[in-house]
Amino acid sequence: MREAVPYQSLDVSDAELRLALKREAIFQQLKQKMIDQPKAMELLELKKSQFYKLYNKFLASESYLELTRKKRGTKPGRETLTEVQRAALETAYQEYYRGPSASSAKVWKESQGLCPDNQRPPSKYQARKFVTAKPEKEKYYRKYGKEKGDNKYLVKPGKKVMERVLQQVQMDHTSVDILLVDEFDPSVIIGRPWLTILMCSLTRVVLGLYLSLQAPGLRTVANALSFAILEKAKSLELYAPGGNTYPFHGIPFQIYTDNAAEFTSPRFIATCKRWGIDWDHRPVDKKWYGGLIERVIGTFMTSVHFLPGTTGSNVIQRQGLTPEHDAKYNVIECAKFLLEEAILYNGTVHRELGCTPRQAWDHYDAMGLLDRNRVIRPEDQDRFFIDFLSPSYDHVIHPYGINFAGRRYGRYELEPYIGRRDVEIRYQPYDLGSIWVLVDGQFLHVPCSFTRDRLSNNWESYSNHRGLSRARLVGHNAPSGMLDDEYALEAQERQRLLAQQVKAKPKQALPQPDDAGAKDVTAQGERLPNPPAPQPVIGTPRIITNSKAGANTFEPKIIVDRFKL
């Protein structure tokens, strides 16, 4: 087949086509002398000059289509601009038609100063017509940038077809449009959290999510991935939504992400490969390759916009909102809300699926397209946990255990390692009831042996509250030993001045030696022996009668007579 076929579109209305057929029929009758000229002019309702012009066109034409009436107005491609005006508009367009505020009015305004004084500048209508004639694709790229332009105009010829459940799991994170408060002090705003989501590309099931107060990194990615892969019955006990509400789990065949540093980390890729998970990423600057997860994130953010403390997703939505005054959710409550939102999403009919993601998961499972062997077996769960748990370093094993997160963790198995330093531990971010301690090439599971009140069991809430408590009085995290008080600094200055005054005093004269202080020059053999050491003299006990109580007996004092030899 030919790749391109020349074609001229028939831009004529049906009424014009019927009129052209009528004209051709009348002219044919006139040509064959079936009617005369006056009768033909009467039937066509034309004046004499128009009649002869149209009849001559009929005689020279090969098709009745040339007898259609032409559109009135300026012909396409015809310009009324002078060369100077066109050059001024082109220069203004190239330089100033950029950004979201680009418009023909801006081009017209700037073009006026580019015309010589003896030349008439273009009119506003001419500028608008000049800009309108530019290709829409070119104007869109100039106005909205390369990313949005590629998203709209770049060719997307292929589509990857999914054939089994968990064949591809897309993963991404976003900053949640809500301000959170401290868990123990709701009057303090702690900022916006980050949400990491994983979803199955075939069934659209949200496999897992993780909410963090810290920017995305290896820790947040590992926590979200472990929550998605492992069976969630035990994890859901902390949020109590029911055991069967979230049965989705399993080892994905492929993790599909963007090009963020935490996703492209060699350690993350190697850990995934260790458990049979391949990794792939979107092409650079081609955001639409992750369109599935992007739409899911948009759905979650729409629900968040109805919560107190929402910031909206842009400046327009922010108008009328007061998130600093309305914020009420803490990080644990927000995590519970998003978990419930994931359950709602999995139970809502999807437009492309024609059913809910949960029903799609069950349908493909019944068809045998869910590999039930790709799960973490019970004997491997601890090892998987250790690979994906959050690490912490440089800990010391004390006789009472290990200090971490404001708690103490200890058990008798740590006794041979007391005094060891630079110990690495791993912990579950949403359950600080126990930790894993690395000693001699093995991890020991150590429970919490001591804790205090008002200590959150969630690492995100605890770490943020700890930083808040440290900074509450000083306004910032000051290092240990730093003078951070105006009175202490003044005292230090007074000490410095006092030291300078004392140092400026004249030195005292040394005492001259006399007879009492003269050196004893007596020979060693002629000296008298040293007197014996004085012995203590113990007196008799004294009894003092007290009017309020009975007699009080005092212990005898030790009396030393210095002058008795």
C-alpha positions in Angstrom: 0.0 0.0 0.0 1.1 3.6 -0.7 2.0 5.4 2.5 0.5 8.7 1.4 -2.3 9.4 -1.0 -3.0 12.9 -2.3 -6.5 14.0 -1.5 -8.5 17.2 -1.7 -11.3 17.3 0.8 -14.8 18.3 -0.5 -15.5 21.3 1.7 -19.0 22.0 0.3 -22.4 21.8 1.9 -25.2 19.6 0.6 -27.2 22.7 -0.4 -24.4 23.9 -2.6 -24.1 20.5 -4.2 -27.8 20.5 -5.0 -27.5 24.0 -6.5 -24.5 23.0 -8.6 -26.5 20.0 -10.0 -29.4 22.3 -10.8 -27.1 24.7 -12.7 -25.5 21.9 -14.7 -29.0 20.6 -15.8 -30.2 24.0 -16.9 -26.9 24.7 -18.8 -27.1 21.3 -20.5 -30.7 22.1 -21.7 -29.4 25.5 -23.0 -26.5 23.9 -24.7 -28.8 21.4 -26.5 -31.2 24.3 -27.3 -34.0 22.8 -25.4 -34.5 26.2 -23.7 -33.5 29.7 -24.6 -31.3 32.2 -22.7 -34.0 34.3 -21.0 -35.6 31.1 -19.7 -32.3 29.8 -18.4 -31.7 33.1 -16.6 -35.2 33.0 -15.1 -34.7 29.5 -13.8 -31.2 30.2 -12.3 -32.3 33.6 -10.9 -29.2 35.3 -12.2 -28.4 38.6 -13.8 -27.0 38.7 -17.3 -23.4 39.3 -16.3 -23.4 36.6 -13.7 -25.2 34.2 -16.1 -22.6 34.4 -18.9 -19.7 34.2 -16.4 -21.1 31.0 -14.9 -22.1 29.6 -18.4 -18.5 30.1 -19.6 -17.2 28.3 -16.6 -19.7 25.4 -17.3 -18.4 25.1 -20.9 -14.7 25.0 -19.7 -15.3 22.7 -16.7 -15.2 18.9 -16.5 -17.4 18.5 -13.4 -20.4 20.3 -12.0 -18.4 20.8 -8.7 -16.9 23.9 -10.3 -20.3 25.5 -10.4 -20.5 25.6 -6.6 -20.5 29.1 -5.0 -17.2 30.1 -3.4 -17.0 31.3 0.2 -17.0 35.0 0.7 -14.3 36.9 2.6 -10.5 36.9 2.5 -9.2 33.9 0.7 -7.1 31.4 2.7 -3.4 32.3 2.7 -4.0 35.9 1.7 -2.3 38.4 4.0 -2.7 42.2 4.3 0.5 42.6 6.3 3.5 44.5 4.9 6.9 43.0 5.1 7.8 45.3 8.0 4.7 44.4 10.0 5.2 40.7 9.4 8.8 40.9 10.5 7.8 42.8 13.7 5.1 40.2 14.5 7.4 37.3 13.9 10.1 38.7 16.2 7.5 39.5 18.9 6.1 36.0 18.6 9.4 34.2 18.8 10.5 36.2 21.9 7.3 36.8 23.9 4.9 34.0 23.0 6.1 31.7 25.9 4.7 30.5 29.1 1.1 30.0 30.4 0.3 33.7 29.9 1.3 33.8 26.2 -1.3 35.5 24.1 -1.8 37.4 20.8 -2.4 40.6 22.8 1.2 40.3 24.2 2.6 39.7 20.7 0.7 42.8 19.3 1.8 45.0 22.2 5.5 44.1 21.8 5.4 44.3 17.9 4.4 48.0 18.1 7.8 49.0 19.3 9.6 46.9 16.6 8.2 48.9 13.7 10.1 52.0 12.4 8.5 55.4 13.1 7.7 55.9 9.4 5.9 52.5 9.3 2.4 51.8 10.5 2.4 49.0 13.2 0.1 46.1 12.8 -3.4 46.2 14.3 -4.7 44.0 17.1 -6.8 42.1 14.6 -3.8 41.5 12.3 -1.8 40.2 15.3 -4.5 37.9 16.4 -4.9 36.5 12.9 -1.1 36.1 12.6 -0.9 34.1 15.9 -4.0 32.0 15.0 -2.3 31.0 11.7 0.6 29.4 13.6 0.5 25.6 14.1 -1.4 24.6 17.2 1.3 22.1 18.2 4.0 24.8 18.1 1.9 27.2 20.2 1.1 24.5 22.7 4.7 23.6 23.3 5.6 27.3 23.7 2.8 27.9 26.1 2.8 24.7 28.3 6.4 23.4 27.9 7.9 20.2 26.7 6.5 17.8 29.2 2.8 18.7 28.6 3.5 19.1 24.9 5.0 15.6 24.6 2.1 14.2 26.7 -0.4 15.6 24.2 1.4 15.4 20.8 4.1 12.8 21.0 3.3 9.6 19.3 2.3 6.7 21.6 2.0 3.8 19.2 2.3 0.8 21.5 0.4 -0.6 24.5 1.7 -3.4 26.7 -0.8 -6.1 27.1 -1.0 -7.7 30.6 -1.7 -11.4 30.6 -1.5 -12.4 34.3 -2.0 -10.9 37.8 1.1 -9.2 39.2 2.8 -9.4 35.8 3.5 -5.7 36.3 3.1 -3.6 39.5 3.5 0.2 39.1 4.9 2.2 42.0 5.1 5.9 42.6 4.8 8.5 45.4 3.4 12.0 45.8 3.1 14.7 48.4 -0.3 14.5 50.0 -2.4 17.7 49.8 -3.0 18.0 53.6 -1.4 19.4 56.6 -1.0 17.1 59.6 -0.8 17.8 63.3 1.3 16.2 66.0 -0.1 13.0 67.6 0.2 14.3 71.2 -0.1 18.1 70.6 -2.8 18.9 68.0 -2.0 22.6 68.2 1.3 21.9 66.4 1.4 21.5 62.6 4.0 19.0 61.4 3.6 19.5 57.6 2.6 17.5 54.6 3.2 13.8 54.4 4.4 11.6 51.4 2.3 8.7 50.1 3.8 5.7 48.3 1.4 3.5 46.3 1.7 0.2 44.5 -1.0 -1.2 42.1 -1.4 -4.2 39.8 -1.6 -3.0 36.1 -4.0 -5.8 35.1 -6.6 -5.7 37.9 -6.0 -2.1 39.0 -5.9 -3.4 42.6 -4.0 -1.2 45.1 -1.6 -3.7 46.5 -0.1 -1.5 49.2 0.7 1.9 50.4 2.9 3.7 52.9 2.6 7.1 54.5 5.7 8.9 55.6 6.6 12.3 57.0 10.0 12.1 55.4 10.9 12.6 51.7 10.9 9.4 49.6 13.9 7.2 50.0 15.0 3.6 50.2 13.3 3.2 53.6 9.9 4.4 52.4 10.1 2.4 49.2 11.1 -0.8 51.0 8.3 -0.4 53.6 5.7 0.1 50.9 6.9 -2.9 48.9 7.0 -5.2 51.9 3.4 -4.2 52.9 2.3 -5.0 49.3 4.0 -8.4 49.0 3.3 -9.9 52.5 0.0 -11.1 53.7 -1.7 -8.3 55.5 -3.7 -10.0 58.2 -1.2 -9.2 61.0 -0.5 -5.7 59.8 -4.2 -4.9 59.6 -4.6 -5.8 63.2 -3.0 -2.4 64.1 -5.8 -0.6 62.2 -8.6 -3.1 62.8 -10.5 -2.9 59.5 -11.1 -6.7 59.4 -9.0 -9.7 58.2 -10.6 -10.3 54.8 -10.9 -6.7 53.7 -7.4 -6.7 52.1 -6.5 -10.2 50.8 -4.3 -9.0 48.0 -0.6 -9.9 48.2 2.1 -11.8 46.3 5.5 -11.4 44.7 5.2 -9.3 41.5 7.0 -10.4 38.4 8.1 -6.8 37.6 8.2 -3.4 39.5 7.6 -0.5 37.2 8.7 3.0 38.4 9.9 6.3 37.3 13.5 7.5 37.3 13.7 8.8 40.9 17.0 8.1 42.7 15.4 5.8 45.3 14.0 3.6 42.5 17.2 3.4 40.5 19.4 2.6 43.5 21.5 -0.5 42.8 20.8 -1.8 46.4 17.0 -1.6 45.8 17.3 -3.3 42.4 19.6 -6.0 43.8 17.2 -6.7 46.7 14.3 -7.0 44.3 16.2 -9.4 42.1 17.1 -11.5 45.2 13.4 -12.3 45.6 12.7 -12.9 41.9 11.4 -9.4 41.1 12.5 -7.7 37.9 12.7 -3.9 37.7 11.9 -1.5 34.9 11.4 2.2 34.6 9.7 4.7 32.3 11.6 6.4 29.5 13.0 9.8 30.6 10.5 12.6 30.0 7.6 10.3 29.1 5.3 10.5 32.0 2.4 8.9 30.3 4.1 5.5 30.6 3.0 5.6 34.2 -0.5 6.8 33.5 -2.2 4.0 35.5 -0.6 4.9 38.8 -0.9 8.6 38.1 -4.6 8.3 37.8 -4.9 6.3 41.0 -2.9 9.0 42.9 -5.2 11.6 41.4 -8.2 9.7 42.8 -6.7 9.5 46.2 -5.9 13.2 46.3 -9.5 14.1 45.3 -10.7 12.3 48.4 -8.1 14.1 50.6 -9.4 17.5 49.3 -12.5 16.9 51.4 -10.6 16.5 54.7 -9.9 19.4 57.2 -6.5 20.8 56.6 -6.4 20.2 52.9 -4.2 22.5 50.9 -5.7 21.9 47.5 -3.6 20.8 44.6 -3.0 24.3 43.1 -3.2 28.0 43.8 -6.8 28.2 42.5 -8.0 25.4 44.8 -6.1 27.0 47.7 -8.3 30.1 47.5 -10.7 30.2 50.4 -8.9 27.4 52.3 -7.3 27.9 55.7 -5.4 24.6 56.3 -3.2 26.1 59.0 -6.3 26.6 61.1 -8.4 23.6 60.0 -5.7 20.8 60.3 -6.9 18.0 62.6 -5.5 14.7 61.3 -2.3 13.2 62.7 -0.1 10.8 60.7 -1.7 7.7 62.2 -5.3 8.9 61.5 -4.3 10.0 58.0 -2.8 6.5 57.3 -6.0 4.9 58.5 -8.1 7.1 56.2 -5.9 6.3 53.2 -6.1 2.6 54.0 -9.8 2.8 54.0 -9.7 4.8 50.8 -7.7 1.9 49.2 -10.4 -0.5 50.3 -13.0 1.8 48.8 -11.0 2.0 45.5 -10.7 -1.7 45.3 -14.5 -2.0 45.7 -15.5 0.7 43.2 -16.5 -0.2 39.6 -13.7 0.8 37.2 -14.6 2.4 33.9 -12.1 0.4 31.8 -12.6 -2.9 33.7 -16.4 -2.8 33.8 -16.2 -4.2 37.4 -14.4 -3.5 40.6 -10.6 -4.3 41.0 -11.5 -6.8 43.6 -13.8 -8.6 41.2 -11.2 -8.5 38.5 -8.6 -10.0 40.9 -11.0 -12.9 41.8 -12.0 -13.4 38.1 -8.4 -13.8 37.0 -7.6 -15.9 40.0 -10.5 -18.3 39.0 -9.0 -18.5 35.5 -5.7 -19.6 36.9 -3.9 -16.4 36.0 -2.7 -15.8 39.6 0.4 -17.7 40.5 -0.3 -18.7 44.2 3.3 -20.0 44.5 4.7 -16.4 44.2 4.2 -15.7 47.9 6.5 -15.4 50.8 6.4 -18.7 52.7 6.2 -18.6 56.5 9.7 -20.0 56.9 11.0 -17.1 54.6 9.0 -14.3 56.1 11.6 -13.3 58.7 14.4 -13.2 56.1 12.1 -11.1 53.8 11.3 -8.8 56.6 15.0 -8.2 57.3 15.7 -7.4 53.7 13.0 -4.8 53.5 12.8 -3.4 57.1 14.2 0.0 57.9 17.8 0.0 59.1 19.4 1.9 61.9 23.1 1.9 62.8 25.8 2.6 65.5 23.9 1.2 68.4 25.5 -0.1 71.7 24.5 -3.3 73.5 24.2 -2.4 77.2 23.6 -4.8 80.1 20.0 -3.8 80.0 19.7 -4.0 76.2 19.6 -1.5 73.4 18.3 2.0 73.4 16.2 2.8 70.4 13.2 5.1 69.8 12.9 6.1 73.4 12.6 2.5 74.5 14.8 -0.4 75.7 15.0 -3.7 73.8 16.5 -6.7 75.6 16.6 -10.4 76.0 18.9 -13.0 77.4 20.4 -13.9 74.0 22.1 -10.6 73.9 24.2 -11.3 77.0 27.3 -12.6 75.2 27.4 -9.4 73.2 27.2 -6.8 76.0 29.5 -3.9 75.3 29.6 -4.4 71.5 29.4 -1.1 69.6 28.4 -0.1 66.0 25.5 -2.6 66.0 23.0 -2.5 63.2 19.3 -3.0 63.9 16.1 -3.3 61.7 12.7 -2.2 62.7 9.1 -2.2 61.5 8.0 1.4 61.0 4.4 0.9 62.0 5.1 -1.4 65.0 8.0 -0.6 67.3 7.1 -3.5 69.7 10.3 -5.3 68.6 13.5 -5.0 66.6 16.0 -7.2 64.8 19.6 -7.0 66.0 22.6 -8.1 63.7 25.3 -9.9 65.7 27.8 -12.4 64.3 26.2 -12.7 61.0 22.7 -13.4 62.3 19.6 -11.3 63.2 18.1 -11.7 66.7 14.5 -10.8 67.3 14.5 -8.6 70.4 11.2 -7.5 72.0 10.7 -4.1 73.8 11.5 -4.5 77.5 10.8 -0.9 78.7 8.8 2.0 77.3 7.2 5.2 78.6 3.8 6.9 78.3 3.1 9.2 75.3 5.5 7.2 73.1 3.9 6.4 69.7 4.2 2.9 68.4 4.5 4.4 64.9 8.0 5.4 63.8 6.8 8.3 61.7 4.8 9.8 64.5 7.5 9.1 67.2 10.4 10.6 65.2 8.5 13.7 64.3 7.3 14.2 67.9 10.9 13.7 69.2 12.2 16.4 66.9 9.3 18.6 68.0 10.0 18.1 71.7 13.7 18.9 71.2 13.0 22.1 69.3 10.0 23.3 71.4 12.1 25.4 73.8 15.0 26.5 71.8 13.2 26.8 68.5 15.7 24.5 66.7 17.7 21.3 67.2 20.8 22.5 69.0 23.8 20.2 69.5 24.6 18.9 73.0 26.9 21.3 74.9 25.9 24.4 73.0 25.3 27.7 74.9 21.8 28.7 73.7 20.7 31.1 76.5 21.3 34.8 76.6 22.0 34.8 80.4 24.5 32.0 80.0 26.3 33.9 77.3 26.3 37.1 79.5 27.8 35.0 82.4 30.5 33.7 80.1 31.4 37.3 79.1 31.5 38.4 82.7 33.9 35.4 83.4 36.1 36.6 80.6 36.2 40.2 81.9 36.9 39.0 85.4 39.8 36.8 84.3 41.3 39.8 82.4 41.0 42.0 85.6 42.7 39.3 87.8 45.4 38.8 85.2 46.2 42.5 85.2 46.9 42.7 88.9 50.6 43.2 89.9 52.5 40.1 91.1 53.1 39.7 94.9 56.7 39.9 96.2 58.2 36.5 97.3 58.7 36.2 101.1 62.4 36.5 102.3 63.8 33.4 104.2 64.3 34.1 108.1 65.4 32.0 111.1 62.1 30.2 111.3 62.0 29.4 107.7 65.8 28.8 107.3 66.9 25.5 106.0 67.9 22.9 108.7 71.6 22.2 108.2 71.9 19.8 111.2 73.6 16.6 110.4 71.3 13.6 110.0 72.9 11.6 112.9 72.6 14.6 115.3 68.8 15.2 114.8 66.3 14.3 117.4 63.8 11.6 116.7 60.3 12.6 115.4 57.6 12.8 118.2 55.1 9.9 118.2 51.8 10.4 116.4 49.1 11.8 118.7 46.6 9.2 120.0 42.8 10.0 120.2 41.3 10.4 123.6 37.8 9.0 124.0 35.7 10.7 126.6 32.8 9.3 128.5 29.3 9.3 127.0 27.1 12.3 127.7 23.4 11.8 128.4 21.1 14.8 127.6 17.5 14.7 128.8 15.0 15.9 126.3 11.7 17.4 127.6 9.7 16.0 124.7 11.1 12.6 124.7 13.3 10.3 126.7 17.1 10.5 127.2 19.2 10.7 124.0 22.6 9.0 124.1 25.2 10.5 121.9 28.3 8.7 120.7 31.6 9.9 122.2 33.6 12.3 120.1 37.2 11.6 119.0 39.4 14.2 120.6 42.9 14.8 119.4 45.3 16.6 121.6 47.8 18.2 119.2 50.1 19.5 121.9 50.5 16.2 123.8 53.7 14.5 122.6 
